Amino acid sequence: MAAPSKPSSASPGLLNPKTAHREFFGFPGAVSVMTITVSVVYTWYFSCNEHDGCQLPLTSARWNHVVTSAIDYQSYFSLQALKYVAMWWAWLAILYLVLPARKIEGVTLRNGQRLKYPISGLTSLLVTVFTAVAVYAQRGFAPFLWIADHYFQLATASIVFSTSLAAFVYLYSFRHSSVERENKPVVMLALAGNSGNPVYDFFIGRELNPRIGSLDIKYFCELRPGIMGWVLLNVSFAIKQYLQQGQVSAAMWLAIVPQIAYCIDTLLFEDKVLTTMDITTDGFGWMLSFGDLTWVPFMYSLQARYLSFTPVEFSREYTIFVALLSVFSFLVFRLSNSQKNAFRTNPNDPALKHLKYITTKSGSRLLVSGWWGMARHVNYTGDWFYGLAQCLATGFGTPMTYFFSAYFLVLLLHRNYRDECKCREKYAGDWDTYCKLVPYLFIPYLI
């Protein structure tokens, strides 16, 4: 932050202590994650596309094809695509700044301040949808077909853009000292991003809340360019399927309707992101920049991309099964989160008086009944099965479209590990008591 912090009687440097624990095993882990995730984007495109089919690269010939194609960067690196990616980011940033919005305060930071955030994500989506409709009225399907046909050029451009943004934010974090001095501006760093190793700090995120004026870069990127880009890509692939196959198939609807509903739900409850670890704890570095701007839109749209060039037919019974799995999983995810958020907001609400809880020594209340009496992370269970249903919409012609489900399982298990460690540190013995009352992590009586 550029604003001066309140004077502190603490010793110099206490606001930004040296990072004691490096996640992902520090420097080697950071390099490995960056290398592997970018390689996955490349591998999943060159192994799954309308020209080469969709097969895991399990043979030397397939791997040779992937490597040879990746080396030939002139065939897919496009300045035009980079321009469009930058324009998309800038368009949504302008909407973030100019649209009327309700402002709410985030959590209290280590220096006692609470930053304000505009809640206008859903409005931005609606304005963007109306703009897209106007573009269609003027130019028809051509712009959307261009997006679908230039998916990988756009993905590559997004990798370049997200990496550049992370580099900028890392350098920007040095604009002021990170050590408290009286009447001097101080930059608040993420507790995990002050290791002193430039590669690791660039990866994990050095500054906690990088802002340019009123534009909070981390909060903005968390839900807007990537989430809305995911919607745009899905719609573009559905249009491509319609133009090539003469219809939008039931499989495509089963894949994209839940995903678009998920995006809308995320924006509808935009304020809830302010209490997540991404906002409260993590710095904004390559991990979040790449994850928000590249990984989410370009890897999560895999099902729609596959279906745009692969006809898939289902029986009526299978279609109903996948649809019901989507609806049931979404209800578990949404209702459990809504119950938690309502209890956090007003635990004395008469509508919640039937819920049981324990009060910890820190003063926090932990639910031990309702959705949260079933399992400690029941929302993750709904979230994962919701994603699995979208993979099932692609059929069983290739395992590659199930990558989303496999990756999401790893992601949620990692989140669960971080949550458990954080809660055990915060609540100490009270967490052991809570775990005895709610012994299951994800599925009652199973896990």
N, C-alpha and C positions, 0 to 999 in steps of 0.2 A: 504494500500500500504506500501511496505517496504521502498521505496525511500523517502528521506527527502523532505519535502515540502519547498517551498521558504520561506525565513524569512518573518515574518509578523509583522506589527506594531500593529496589533489588540491585544486586551487583551487575556490572556491565556484562551483556551477553546472555543474561538469564532468559530474556524473552525468546531468543533463538539459540537454544543449546545445541551443541554439536550432536549430530545424529549418532545415537548409540547402537541402534540395530538397523542393518541394511537388509531390506527385503530382496527376494530373488537372489540371495547369496552375493549381493553387491555388484561390483563391476562385471564379472564374468556372466552373471545372470542377466544383467541389463543388456549386454551385447547379444547374448543368446536369444532373449525374448524378441529384441528388435529384428534380428536376423531371421528367426523362425517364423514370426508372424508375417513379415513381408514375403517370405518364401512361400508361405501357405497361400497368400492371395495370388501369387504368380502360378503356383502349382495347380490350384483349383481352377484357374482360368484355362491354362494350356492343356489341362487334362479333361476339362469338361466344357465343351463349346459346340456350337452347331456344325463346325467343320470336321472335328475329330471325334465326335461322340463324347461320352462321359464314362471314363474308366479310370480306376485308380492306377497310378504309374507303378505297377508291380514288376515290370520287365525292364531290362536295360534299354530296349528300343524306345519304350515310352518315356523313360527318364532322359534319354538322349534328346528326344523331341522337346521335352520341357526345357532342358538346359539350353539347347540350341535356339529355341524360340525366345527365351528370356534374354539371351545375349544380344539378339537382334533388336536392340531397343529402338532403332530408327523406324521399325514397323509399327510401334505402338506409342512412342512418346510423341505427344502432340501439344504444341504451344496453344493451339485453338482450344483444346480440352482444358489446359491449365487456365486459360483466360475465363472459360465458363465456370470452372470450379471456384475461382477467385470472385467472379461476379455473383455466384450463388451465395457465398459467404458474406459478401458485402451487402447484397440485397437484404438478407435476413438481419444483418447487423444494423442497417438503416431502420428496418421495421422495429427492431429492439429499442432503438433510440427515440423514434418519433411517434410510435403508436401510444395512445393514452393507455395507462396501465395502473392497476392497483399496486402500490408499493408496500412490501412487507419486510420486516427485519429478520435477518438470519440469526443463527445462534450467537451467543456471546463469545467473542474471541479471547485469546490469551491476554490481550492488552485491555480488556474490558469493553471494547467497542462492539457494536452490532451494525453490520453493513445492511443497506437497503437494496432490495431486488425488485424489478418490475415483473409482474405476473401477466404476461401478454403473449405467451407462446401459442395458445389456441387461436387468439386473434391474428397472429402472424400467419398461422397455417391457413385460416379462412381467407385472408387477403391474398395469399399466394395461390390458393385454389381458384379464386375469382380471376386472378391474373392469368392463370393457366387456361381457364375457360375462354378468356378474351384472346389469348394466343391461338387456341384451337379455332375460334371463330374466324380469325384472320388467316391462319396458315394451315388449318386442318391437322392431320395426324403427323405431318412431316417432322416437326421438332421433337416429338416424343419418340418417333421411330429412330431419329438420329441418336437420341440418348441410349436407346436399347442397342443399336448397332455399334455404338462407340463406348460400350460399357468399360472395356479394359483401358482404353485411352483415358477415360475419366477416372478410373481407379488409380492408374499410374500418376495422373496429375494430382489426385487427392493425396497420394503418398508424399509427393514432392511438397505440396502445400502444407500438409499437417506437420511434416518434418521442419519446414521453414518456419512455421508458426511456433513450434516448440523451441527452435533455436532463438527466435526473436524474444520469446518470453523469458528464456534462460538469461540472455544478455540483459534484458530489460530489468531483471531482478537485481542487477548491480547498480542501478541508477542512484540508490541511496545506500547508506551503511545498514548492515544487518545488526549492528551493535547499538544498544540504546545510549544516546547522549542527550543531555538536557537541551530542549528547544531545537533539536535537530530531527529532520524526517528519518524514519526508520522503516525498512521493508520487513514485513513479517514473513518468515520462511516456514515452510512445512517442516514438521519435526523429523520427517523421514528424508528431507531433501537438503540437509545441511551437512553432508558428509565431507565436503571439500574435494571429492573426486568429481571432476567436471562431467565425465561421461555418465556416471551414475546419477548425479543430480539433474542433468539434462533429461535423462530417461524418466526418473521418478517424479520430477517437478520440484524446483527449488522454491519458488514463491507460492504462498498459500492462496492468495487472492489477487492475481495480477489484474490490474484495471487500467484502462486508458480513459480518463474522464469518468463518465458513468457507465461505460461498457465493461462489465465484468467478464473477462475472456473465458474463464473456466465455466462459469454458470451459463453463459451464452452457448458455448460449444456443447455442453452436456446434453441439451435436449433439442436444439434447433437445427443447425445445418445437417447433422447426421440423421436424426430421426425423420425430419421432413424430406431429406434426400432419399431415405429408404422408401417412403411413400411414393415419391416421384419415380424412382426406379421400378417399383412394383407396377405402378400404373402404366409405365412405358412398356414393360414386358408383356402386360396383358393386352395392350394395344397391338404390339408386334404379333402376338399369337392370333389375335382377331384378324389382322390383315393377312397373315400367312395361312391360317387354318380355317378361316371363315367363321370362327366362334371363339368366345372365351369359355373354356372348358370348365366342367364342374371341379376338376382338380385344381385349376388356377384359382377359382373362387375360394375353394377350401384353404388354399395357401395364403392368398393376399388379403381376404376379408379379415381373418383374425389378426394378421400383422398390422393392417391399417387401423383396426380397432384398438390394438395395443398402443400404437403411436398416439392416437387421439386420447386414449385414457391417460397416457403419460403426460401429455400436455394439459389435459383437464385437471390433473392433480399436480401441476407443475410446482406448487409451493412445497410439496412433500419432499422434493429433492434436496431442499435446504438442510434437512437433518441427516442426509446420507453421508457416508464416509468420504465419498468423492468430493463433496463440498466442504465438510467440516474438518477433514483430516488430511486428505491428499493434496499435494501440490499439483500445479498444472505443468506437466512436462510431456515428453514424447508419448508416454504410455496413454495418457488421457487424450492428447491431441490426435494421435493416430487411431486410438480406439473409437473416439467420438466421430471423427470426420471421415475415416476410411473403413475401419473394420465393421462398424455397425451398418452403414448403408450398402457397402459392396459385398460383404460376406453374408449378411442376414437376408439379402435379396436373392440368394442362390436358388431357392425353390422356384421363385417366379422366373428367373433366368432360364433354368433347366426346362421348365414347362413351356416356355416361349418357343422352344425348338424341338420339343419331344412330346408327341401326342400320348396321353395317358388316359385310359378309360377305367372306370370303376363300376362295380355292381351297385345297385341302389342300397343294399344293406351296408356295404363298406362305406359308402358316402355318408349314410346316416350315422354310422359308428364314429367316423372321424369328426363329423360336425358336432355330435353330442360330446365327444371328448374335449373338443375346443371350448364349448360352452361351459361344461362342468369345471374344467381346469381354470378357465378365466374367472368363474364365480368364486372358486377357492382362493385364487390370487387376490381378487379385488375385495371380497368381503372380509378376508382376514386382515388385509392392509387397512381397510376402512375402520375396522373395529379397533385396531392398534392406534391409528391416528386419532380417532374419536376419544379414546381413553387417555392418550397423551394430552390432548387439547383440554378436556374437561372430565377428569376421572369421577367427578361428583354428579355428572349428568344422570338424571333419574332413569333414562333409557338404558343405562349401563349398570344399574344397581344390582342386577342379578349376577354380575361377574365377580369372581373371587380373585384376590390378589394377595401378595405378601409385600410388606413395607421393609425396605432395606435400611441399613444404618446410614446410608447416604441420603435417605429421604425419598428415593425413587420407589415407585410401585411396579411390581412385576405381575402380569396376569398369569393366573394358573387355572383358568377355566375358559369357556368359550372356544373360539378357534385356537387360542394360544395355550389352552390346556391340553389340546390334542398333540401338539408337537412344537418344539421351540422355534422351528423355522418352517412352519406349515405353508407360509406364503411362497417359499422357494419351491415347495412341492408342486403347487398349482402352476407356478411360473414354468417349471421344467416340463410338465406334461402338456402345457399349452404349446410350448415349442416343439415337442415331440409330435403333436397332432399336425403341425404345419409340415413336418418332414414326411409324415405318413401320407400327406396329400400328393407326394411325388411318386407313390408306388414303391416297387421293389426292383426297379430296373438297374439301379446302381446304388452302392453304399455312399457315394460321394455327397448326395443331398442330405444325408443324415449327419454330416459333419457338425451342423448347427447344434443338434441335440447333444452330441458327444462333447463339443466344446463348452456348451452351456452347462453341462453337468460338472465339468472341471471348474468353470467359473463360479458356480454356486457353491461347490465344495470349498473353494478357496475363500469365498465370502463367509461361509459358515465358520471356517477356521479363524478368520480375522475377528468375526463377531464374538465367537466363544472366548478368544484370548482377551479381547477388549472388555467383555463383561466380567470375566474371571478376575481381571486386574481391578476393575472398578468396584465390584460388589464383594470380592473376597469370599468369606465363608457363606454369605447370603446366596451366592451363586450356587454353591453346593446344595444348599437347602432347596433352591428353586429347581435344580436338576433332578432332585429326588422326587419332587412333586410333578415335574414334567419330564419324564425320563427319555422320551423319544425325540429325535432330531427332526425327522421329516414326515414319516408315515406312522400313525398310531399302531402300536403292537408289532411293528415290523422293524423299523429303523429309527 
